[in-house]
Amino acid sequence: MIESFGYVLAFLVAGTGFMALVLTLARFIRPNRPNDEKLSTYESGEAPVGNANVRFNPRFYLYALLFVLFEIELILLFPWAVVFGDKQLAAASENWKHFALFEMLIFIGILGLGLAYAWVKGYLEWEKPNIQAEDFKSPVPPKAYEKFN
């Protein structure tokens, strides 16, 4: 059994060594020509405006929490389904299979209650901004626009 961990350790050491070698080799091969644009905070072509510590709308946080909640459900549900469908394990203990099924139904029920709560509270509804015609400022002057059309 311990010998199996030796193989894992060998693969970890070999993988780490290979990555260190490749990154070191890439550092010597790549061109290094820094300029003001490359050293700026953003490389998107837009100059940064204002402070980076901006307050985000809380609905983004709620969507992220709901996403994580249901991703954790999938991370638990898939391995559980594989073990639950194992014929050798099922033949060994029928009581275990009933307990595992009951446990998963409770887990999915709790997640369903969380989803229902989020739905009732309106956390799943995305509010679209209502843009009024007078709020829209065209970069083209009205006279030039009329002349073009």
HELIX and SHEET records of a PDB file:
HELIX    1   1 ILE A    2  ILE A   29  1                                  28    
HELIX    2   2 PRO A   58  PHE A   84  1                                  27    
HELIX    3   3 LYS A   87  ALA A   92  1                                   6    
HELIX    4   4 GLU A   94  LYS A  121  1                                  28    
HELIX    5   5 ALA A  133  ASP A  135  5                                   3    
HELIX    6   6 PRO A  142  PHE A  148  1                                   7    
END                                                                             
